[in-house]
Amino acid sequence: MADEREPESEPLTAGPAVPAPDGFDADGPAIVAPPPDYSAAGVPSLDFVRDKIEGRFAQSLGSAELAGETPEARSGAEQQAEREKAAKDKLEAIRNSLRGSGSGS
């Protein structure tokens, strides 16, 4: 049992030191920068708001264009055109009937 010795462990040596990136302090708290679209107070920038509005506007235009291409939208447009034509014909008939009765007086 005296022959059974634990092998001596070699002392651990640290590898070459790796420098921390600029602006990073490994010992201090991590500093989180606000996104560039917001100020430090959390207020969105004008460019951010403008881009968001333009994106929503473009999306609504695209949605409207796609909705107009559906068969339901086309049949609705055709029905509207038929109603307008019928209303125009009815108005013309009323005008003609008034002219006919008004000229006899």
N, C-alpha and C positions, 0 to 999 in steps of 0.2 A: 504494500500500500504506500509505502514511502516512494516507490518507483512511479506511482501514478501522480504526476504533477500536472497541473493545468498549464497549457502552453502560455508563455508570456505574450501578452498582446502588445502590438507595436503602438506607440502613441499616434494619435490622429493628428494629421497636419492639414491645415486649411489650404485650399488651392489658391490660385492667384486671385487677388481682390478684384471684383468687378465694380466699376464706379456706377453710382446711381444716375439715372437720367437727369438732365438739367431740370431744375424746378421741383424735384422730388426729394423730400427729406424722409428717409426711412424711419427716423425716430419720432417725427412729429405727426400730427393728424393729417389725413389726406384732405387736400383742398379740392373741392369740386367746383369747377367753373360753370356758370350758367350757360345754357345753350346760346349760340350767337343770335338767335332770333328774339331773345328776351333780354331785358336789362337786368341789372343785379337786383332790382326791386321786383322782378317778375312781370314787368310790363312788356307786351309784345312790341316789336319794332314795326314801323310803318310799312317797310318792305314785306315783312312776314304777313301782315294783315292784307296788304294789296295782293300778294300771291295767293293767299287763301281765298279771297273774294273772286279773283280771276279764275281760279281752279273750279270753284263752285259754279260760276257762270258758264264756263266751258262745258262742264258736266251737264248742266241743265239744258244747254243748247243741243248737246249730243243726244240726251234722253228725249227731248221733244222731236228731234229729227227722226230718231228710231221709232218713236211712237207713231209718227205720221206715216211711216212706211208699212204699218200693219194692215191687214185686210179690213179689220174693224174700222180703222181710221179712214180708209179710203171709202168704205160704204157709207160712213157717217158724212163724209164730204159730199158724196153723190146725193145723199138724202137732203142735205142742206141746199145743194144746188137745185134740186127738184122743187123744194119748198119755195125758194126764192123765185123760180120761174113761174110757179103756180100763183104766187102772190102778185107778181108783176102782171100776169095775164088777168087776174081778178081785178086789179086796180084799173087796168086799161078797159075792162068791160064796164066797170062802174062809171068811169069817165065818159065812155061812149054813150051809156044809157042816160047820163045827166045832160049831155050835149043834145041828145035826141029829144028829150022832154023839155029842155030849156029853150030850144029854137022854135017850138010850136007855140009858145006863150005870147 
